[in-house]
Amino acid sequence: MILLTGATGFIGTHLRAKLIEYFGRNNILVLSSKPLIDCNFILHNNYNFENDIFTKNEYEQIDTIIHAGAFTPKSTAEANDILGSNSNIINTAKLIGANLPFLKRIIYLSAIDVYAISDMVMTEDFVTSPISLYGYSKLFCEKMITEWAIQNTLIYQILRIGHIYGPGEEHYKKIIPLVMRQLIKGETIRVYGTGEEIRTFLYITDVVDTIINSLSLNEPIGPVNIIGDDPITVNDLVFKIVQISGIKISINRIKNSNKNRNLVFNNDKMKKYLSTPKINLDEGLHSEWNYMKTLMQ
């Protein structure tokens, strides 16, 4: 049986559906903040539960944890939220302290926020030196889970999730849903700075595929960057979205004193061990645009 946390978030919602499709609803247990109708669940009550919560509820056969649950900033301003970042550490410690007698494996969804600032193409060996409390919380959880798994002879895998997009990200103040929302509302598109900073995006279904494929790894391979191909500037990304929309609209460039920061990561390890991206950026943006139009009607 697989225990999934974070099952109602952006990634978690898509992941929950795919896990149920692959393994059947009776083989998936969700540790959730709210009731669900498509699979078994236990309410965690802000992670205030006893260590025997799973065995007491007759779910002692859990052999795998996918820990996707976390406080994730919905905007840059939230990246240093003290309580939210601290909860990532506290809740992870609570989870791995639970009594799970048949546990064999844990998959942890970390983030590229653990890396230092750099314009280099970053591999998994690049220095980890976060610039936010959120990044530090994810790095601490990586270290905590690694040490715990080694001590308990468990298979463990760290997946560092990059810039993900697709249906379901509309609650985040990220560039793709923001630009689409502005287009649909007929508002002026706002681009901060020069727009020449580089980003790389991975579609949500490709992310889910990598997570599920990681369940087949029989030994740890170290952290893996879960990131897309084909880096693109913010300007070119905005232009693509506008083209897809077919809407003629003005762009307001807002001066920003912050230095442009490129965020480009090497995904060779992901492609070697887990999966190769299947959805290209144009296809993914079309899909999200149609979703956003329907959502905002």
N, C-alpha and C positions, 0 to 999 in steps of 0.2 A: 504493500500500500504506500502511496505517495502522499506526504503532507505538504501542502502548499500554503505559504503565507503571502500576503499582499494580493490576494486573488481578485480584489475589486478595483485595483488601480489600473493605470493605462496598459502597462505590459501584462499585469496579472489577469486582467479580464480576458485578453486574447489567449494567454497561456492556459488559463483554466479550461476554456472551451476546447482547445486542442488536446489537452491531457485527457479530458473526458472522452473525446472522440477516439483517441488512441488506446486508452486503457480501460474505459468504461467508468461510469459514475461511481460504482461501488468500490473502485480501487483508488479513488481520490478523496482525501479529507482536507478540508480547508479550515485553517485557523483564521477566523474572520471577525470583523468589527460589526457585521450585520448579518441577519439570516439570508440564506441562499436557497433556491429551489431546485437547482440542477445537479447538486451533489451533496454528500455528507459535509457537515460543518460543525465546528465548536466555536462559540463566541469567546474571544480572548479578554474582553472587558479591560481594554488598555493594558493588556499583558499582566493583569492582576489575577493570576491563576496559580493553583497548587502544582507542585512538581509531578503529581500523579494524575493530572487531568486527562491524559490520553489512556492510560491503563484503566483508570476508574470508569471511563466511558467505553471500554472494551475495544479500544483501537491500539492494542499493544503490538499488532502486526506491522506497524509502520516500519518500513526498511529504508525509506528515502525521504529526505527533506529538500524541497526547493524553497530557499528563503529569499523571496522577492519583496517581502514587506519592509517598508522603510519610510521615514519622512524624506520626501524628495522636494526640493525647492521648486515652486511653480514660477518663480521669477528670480532674477539676480539678487534682488534685495533680500530674499529669504535665505540665501546661501549661508548666512551667518546667524541664523536663528538658533539661539542657545538651547532652548528646551527641545526643539525638534531634532537638532543634531544629537543632543545627549540621549534622546529616546532611542535613536538607532542602536546605540551601544547597550543601553539598559535592556531593551527588548530582545536583542540578540542573545545577551547573556542569559536572560530568562528562558528563552527557547532552548538553548543548548543545555540548560540545567534540568530540563524535564526528563522524566523517566521514560526512556524508549529502549526497551531491552533487546529488540531485534534490529536496531538501526545499523545500516551498513554504509550509507552514503549521504553526503550533503552537498548541494549546489548552492553557492552564494552569489547573488547578483550585486556586484559592486559597481563602481562607476569610474570613468576616465578622469573624474575630478581628483583622483588620488595623485595625479602626476604634477610635476613642477611646470612653471610657465616656460614655454619654448616655442620657437618657430620651426624646430626640427620635426621630421617625421618620427613619431615616437613609437618604439617597440615596447614590448612588455618589460624589457630590461631597463627602460629609461628611469631616471631617478624619481622616486615618489616623495613629493614635498607639496602638499595641498596648499591652496591659497584661501580656503574657506573652512569654516567649522564643519560644514557638510562633508567636504572632502576628507577631512581628518577623521570624521566619524566612520566613514566607509573604510578607510585604511585601517583604523583600529579594529573594526569588525573582521576585516580580512585576516589580520594577525591573530585575533582571538580564535576565530574558527579554525585556522590552520593549526595552531597549537593544540586546541581541543581535539581535533580530528586525529592528529598524530598520537596524542596520549591515549586515545581510545581505539586506535587502529581502524579508523574509518577512511573510506575513499572520499576525497573532497575535491571540489573544483571551484575556482574563483573566476567569474566572468565579469569583466569590466565593461559595462554597458556605455556606449557612446551616444551620439546624437541620433535619437530615434524619432520617426515621424509616422503619421498615419491616423486613421479614424480612432478617436478616443483621446487625442492629445489636446482637445480644445480647451481644457481647463488650465492649460499651462500658458504662460505669457512668453511663448517661443515664436520665432520669426515666421514659421510657416503658417500656423493657425492665426497669428496676428494679422499678417498680410491678407490672408483669405477673408478674415472677418471684415477688414477695412474695405476690401473690394466689394463684398456682398452688401455692405451698408452704404456704399458710394462715398466713403471717406477718403481723404488724401492719405496715401501711403507714406509712412514716416520711416526714413532710414537714418540711423545715427552714425556719424563719422563718415569716412570715405566710402564705406561699403566694399572695400577691397580685401577685408579679412576673409580667410578661407575656412570653410567648414566641410565636413563629410557626413552624409546622412545614410541611415539604414532603415528600410521599411519594416514596420512592426511584425509582419508575418515572417520575415527573414530572421528577426530576433528570436521569435518563438521557436523556429526550426533549430537554431543553434542551441537553445536551452534544452530542448528535448533530445537532441543528438548527444549532448553532454552526459546524458544518463547512461550512455553506452560505454563511457570511458571507465576502464577497470583500474586505472592508477592515475594519480594527480599529474598533470602536465604543466603546472604552474599557471599563473594568471593568463587570461586570454582577452585581448581587445575585441569587443563585439562592435564592429564599426563597418561602415559601407565603403564602397569604392568611389572613384571619380570625385575628388575634391572640387569645390565650386566656390566662387566668391559670393558674398551676400548680394552684390549688385546683380550678378547673373542669375542667382536663385530668384530674386524678386522679379526679374524680367521673365523668367520661365513661368512663374505663377501668373503674372499678368497676361502672358500669351495664352496660357491654358484657359483663363477666365474669359478671354475675348472682350474684356471691358477696357475702355480707354479712360485712364485716370492719371492724375498728376502725382508726382513723387516729391515729397518735401524732405530735403536733406538737412538734418539738424547737426550742427557742429558739436563735436565731442572731443574733449581734451585728452581722453584716455588713448593710450597707444594701441593701435590695432594689434590683436593677438590672433595669429593663425592657430587652428586646432586641427592638425592632421596626424593620423595614427596609422601605423602599419597593421594590416589585418591578415598577413600571411599565415600566422599560426591558426587563426580562426578557420581559414580556408583549408588548411592542411588537416586539421583534426575534427572540425565540426561541420561546417557547410560553407558554400559559396553563395553570395547574394543572388537571388533570382529576379527580384523586382528592381528595374532600373529607375532612376530618379523621375524621368518623365512619366512613366507608368504609375509610379507611386503618387506623384503629385496630382495626376488626373483622378485617381481613386479618392484621395483625400478631398479634393475640390468638390467632387460630386457629393461626398458625404457631408461636407460643410454646408453646401447649398440646401440639401434636404433638411439638415439639422436646424437651419436658421429661417426656414420658410414659415 
